[in-house]
């Protein structure tokens, strides 16, 4: 009786178990992202003392990842660790807010310029550019009142995608930290001044210059975009000096 031929497993079949396994997000990364989001969206308020054990209970995570996440947030300026007192959410002063925006004015135009240069060099896929074009105007301009959560989420996505397109990881990480700290000010003090059509228009003009590979114009449009936020901040402060809740007067 002839033997049945031995069937060899295909390489795809043999490796299927490896491909199917999802990539696990480290616990410290989970803790960092979730605590940071609570700070940005004011679940944890400026000036509020944080208790590690209570945070562990809220997040259902162990003490070690939460402790390490808070150390990272301290290095990024979002919390302050006070010896023998505990951890406090950083209550930025108005002068600190201006410093953050001035830093963004220095950093983010270069990121936009770098992204445009990479597009011009043919280093960016068309699908990434279409995604950038879409997220630039993703917030619904007709919703009244504007959805602040959708607005800030899309704003962060747009700036993050530009940073990724720039190919400069060091500069991008610095810009991300600055942008996340300034995002909290929308929730704190600027939510009533959100102008979605204006923001969409500014984002679209930046995206257009990047997609065209025009580095100088992309940098200029980004500078104008951040400068408009800085001017809005100063205008609100001038019109209503007591408007900035959750900040420390220098």
N, C-alpha and C positions, 0 to 999 in steps of 0.2 A: 504494500500500500504506500503510495508516494507521500512524502512528508509535505505538510502545508508550508508554504513559503513564510518565512519570518517577516512580519511587517515592521518596518522601522518607523519610529515616531518622528514626525516632522519636527524641525527645529522650533516652529511656532507652537506646536503642541507641548513640546518639552519645556518651553519657557513660559507657557501660559500662566502658571501659578505665580511666576515672578512679576509678570506684567499686570496681573489682576490686583496685586497687593497695593492698596492705597498708601500714599506717603503720609506718615503721621507727623502732625505739627507738634514740636516740642512743648512740654507743659509750660516752660518759662516764657515761650513766645505767646502761647495762649493767654497767660496771665498778663503779660505786658500789653498786648493789644486790647484786652477787655478792660483793664484798669485805665489805660490811656483814653479809651472811648468814653468811659464814665466821667473822666475829667473834662474832656472836650465838650461833652453834651450836658455838663453841669449836674450830673447825678452826684458827683463829688464837687462841692462848691469851693471857690477860692477861699483860702484861710481855714478850711475845715481840717481837723485832725483826723488822721486815718489810723485804724487799728488793724494790724496784720491778721489777727485771729478772726476778726469780723469779716475781712475781705476773703479769707480762705473759705469761710462758711458761705458767703454770697456766691463765690465762683465755683465752689465744690472742688477746690484744688488744695494741694498740700502747702505747708509753710515754706518749704525751700523755693519752689518756683515763684511764689508770691513775693518772697523776700528779695530774690534776685531781680524780679521785674521792677520792684520799687527802687532798687539801687540803680537800675538803668534809667528809670524815669527821673531820678535825682540828677544823674549826669546830663540828661537832656533839658533840665531846668523846669520840669513840670511839677515836681514835688521838692520839698526841702526836708532833709533829715536833721533834726535837732537833737544833739546829745542829751540824754536823760529826759527828754520831753516827748519825743515821738516823731511822727511824719506828718507834715502839713502840706496841703495843696498850695502851690505857689500863687500868691495873690499879686500879680504883676502890677506895677505902677504905670501910670499913663506914659511916663518917660520911657519905661521899659518897652511898652507897646510900640512906641515910635522907633525905638532902636531896632526892634524886630523887623518892622516894615522897611527901615533904612537898609538893614542887612539883606532883606529880600530884593530890594532895588539893586543891590550890588550883585547878588548871586543869580537870580532867576533870568535876567536878560541874557546872561552868558549861557545858561542852559538852553534857552530858546534858540540862541544863535548856533550852539553846538548841534541841536537837533536838525536845524535847517541845513547845516553843512553836511551832515550824514545823509540827509535826503538827497542833496545835490550830488553826493558821491555815489549814490545808488546803493547805500547800505541799509535802507529801510524798506520793508515789504509794503506793497500797496494796501494790504489788508489793515496794517497798523495805522496807515494814514487815514483810511476810511473810518477807522474806529476813533481816531483823534478828532476828525471832522464831526462825527456824530455826538461824541461826548461834550464837545464845545457848546452845543445848544440843546443838551439833553433835558435841562430843567424847563418845565412848562411855563411859558411867559404869561399865560392867560389865567392862571390860578390866583384867586384873590380870597384871602391874603396868601402870599407866597408860602410854600412849604419849606420851612427853614432846614429841615432834615434832608430833603431832596436837594435843596440848593447847595448846602455844604458838602454833601456826599459827592455830587457831580463836580463841584469845584475842586475837591481833593483829587478826584479821579483824573480830571483834566491836567492838573499840575503834575500829578504822579506819572501819567503817561508821557508827558513832555520830557520829564526827567529821565525816564527809561529810554526814550528815543535819543537823548543826548549822548548816551554811552559813557557818561562820566559818573561812576558809582559814588565816588567820594563827595563830589559837589552835590549830587542828587540826594544823598543821605542828609547832608547839612540843610539843604533846601526843604526837605520833608519835615525836619524837626521845626524849622522856623514857621513853615506853613501851618503845621498842626497847632502850634501855640497861638498863631493869629486867628485860626478858625474859631477858637473858643470865644473870641471877642464878638463874633456874630451872635452867638447865643447870649452873651452878657449884655452887650450894649448897642449893637448895630442891627438887630433883627428887624426893628421898625423902619430901617432905611434900605432894606433889600430892594434892588432894582434889577429884576431878572432880565428884562429885555436889554438893558445896558450891559449887564455882565455877559449875556450870551453874545452880544455884538462884539465885545472886547475879546472874548475867547475865540470867536469865529475869525476875527482879524488876525490873531496870533497864529491860529491853525492854518489859515490861508497862506501866510508868509512862510511858515515852516514847510508846508507842502510844496510851495513854489521853490524852495531851496534858497530863499533870500534871507541870509543870516542877519544882516544889518536891520532889515525891516522887522524881522521877528523879534530881535532884541528891543527895538524901539517900541513895538506894540506891547511887549511885556512890561517895559518900563512904564508906559502910559497906564496900563492896567493896574499895577500896584500903586502907582502914584495917585490914581483916582481914589483908591481905598484910603490912603494916607490923608488925602485932602478931606475925604468924607469924615474921617475920624476927628480931624481938627475942627471941622465945621460943627459937628455935633457937640464937641466940648465947648466951643465958643458960644453956641446958642443956648446950651444948657450945661453949665459948669458942674452940676451935681448929677449928671446923667450916668457917670461911669461907676456903676455898682460893682462890687467884687474886685475893685482895684485899690491900690494903696496910693495915697497922695504923697508925692515925693517931698 
